[in-house]
């Protein structure tokens, strides 16, 4: 960690010493990384297929038609039937299926029964299925990946706009600051939910549409904090010294003021992630989010609350949300304490 300043190293050591927040951070990063390769654990395509001395990798490869494995159809192979045929024939062919052998979009029906199906180890529906017969664990994992990527995209756009504009407002002040204060006050009173409802009535919202709509109204809170922080840092001696040696406004803002305001930016980071996850979940629950059959925690919550007799649907979604939001809250508390400016600031 030699690239960190002594102050940054102290903050990192403080964060590591806060075990609850540090272990929550490690677990959260692990969950995100695992979700990015979810196909290796949750998928209706096998990881490896050995057929007639040929090796195939369907998970991240091309769609393999049934004719490759001796069937008389051109569409994608039914790997569950293929696995059963391998076991019956005992001709040396084999395959390795993921732990959860279901796609989040796959409707699995059991003969003589109607979905939803309760949790069962024998059927490999470890958390049961939803009302359409889709595996809940698969939809939770893929839904988490979509939610976290959505949240990180929203956070990136929010920080770029909010930090940049807040820094310029606080640094320049005057007319520029007054004009944008009024603009932000107007935008802050726009009901974003109604905007999304109007847009959803005109077009089918997708990942990018929702991200752009929320980002357009999510940067304003961070702008106020950054503006205030810039006003304070603008009066420090190091800024006056930078002006005295002829540093440009851009250099002063982004090379001097912004790095010294990083504590407030990092502190809000975990809670911005929570905000993005809950915003997408809420929109999906209300029916204005991602279109069906996109895996979604909000859609599972909606199914669960509408069909309370099938407790496993709502319980799974609530448990997943509770775990993730608790982890992020612990991380946020640890970061806030580690980056507390009162611990590392000295006033003359």
C-alpha positions, 0 to 999 in steps of 0.5 A, a space after each residue: 500500500 505504498 501508493 497511499 499517503 500516510 493518512 490514507 494508510 492510517 484510515 485503511 488500518 482503522 477500517 481493517 480494525 473494525 472487524 464487523 465492517 471489514 468482514 462485511 466488505 470482504 463478504 460483499 466483494 465476494 458476493 459481487 465477484 461470484 455473481 459475475 460468474 453466476 453461470 458457473 454455479 447457476 445455469 441450465 447448461 453444463 460446464 463440460 460435456 464429453 461426448 464421443 471423445 469430444 469435449 464441449 463447454 456450453 456454459 460460455 460457448 455457442 448454443 449447441 443444437 441437439 443434432 450434435 448429440 444425436 437428436 433430431 432437432 436443431 434447437 438448443 440441446 435439452 441437457 437434462 434429458 441428455 444427462 439422463 440418456 448418458 446415465 442410461 446408456 453407460 457408454 462413457 459419455 458424461 457431463 458436469 452440471 452446475 450446483 443449481 441446474 436451472 436458468 432464471 428464465 426456465 419454467 420447470 414443471 413437474 408432471 401432475 403438480 402445479 407451481 409454485 413448488 416448495 423447497 426440495 433438495 431432491 428436485 434441486 429447487 433449494 429455495 423452491 420456485 415462483 408462481 411460474 415454476 422458475 427457480 427462486 435461488 437462480 432468480 435471486 442470484 441473477 437478480 442480485 447481479 442486475 441490482 448491484 450493476 444497476 446500483 454501481 452504474 447509478 452511483 458512477 453517474 451520480 458521483 460524476 455529475 454531483 461531485 463535478 458540479 458541486 465543486 464548481 459551485 463551491 469554487 466559483 460561487 457568485 452568479 453561477 452558484 446562485 443560478 444552479 442553486 435555484 435549478 437544483 431546488 426546482 429539480 428536487 421537487 420533481 416527483 421522480 416516481 411520476 416521471 417513471 410512471 409516465 415514461 413506463 406508460 409510453 415505452 417499456 423501461 429497460 436497464 439503461 432507461 431506468 438508470 438514466 431516469 434515476 441518475 437525472 434526479 439522484 445527483 443533487 443531494 451529493 452536490 450540496 455536500 460537495 459544494 459545502 466542502 469546497 467552500 470550506 477547503 477553498 479558504 485553506 492555506 494550500 489553496 491560497 498557495 496554489 493560487 499564488 504560484 499560478 495554478 489554474 482553477 481546474 488544477 486547484 479544484 481537481 488536484 487539490 480540493 477534490 482529494 482533500 474532500 475524499 472523506 465525505 465522498 467515500 462515506 456516502 459510497 455504501 449508502 448510495 449503493 443501498 439507495 440504488 438497490 432499493 430504488 430498483 427493487 421498489 420500482 420492480 415491486 410496483 411494476 414500473 421496473 425492468 420488464 418480465 421475465 428479468 430476474 428481480 428481487 422486487 418482482 419476487 417480493 410482489 409475487 410473495 406478498 400477493 400469494 402469502 400461502 407460499 411463504 418461501 417466495 416472500 421469505 427468500 426475497 426478504 432474507 436476500 434483501 436483509 442480508 445485503 442491506 445489513 452488510 452494506 450498512 456495516 460497511 458504511 458504519 466502518 467507513 464513516 468511522 475510519 474516514 472521520 475527519 476529526 480523527 486525522 485533522 489538525 486545526 491551528 
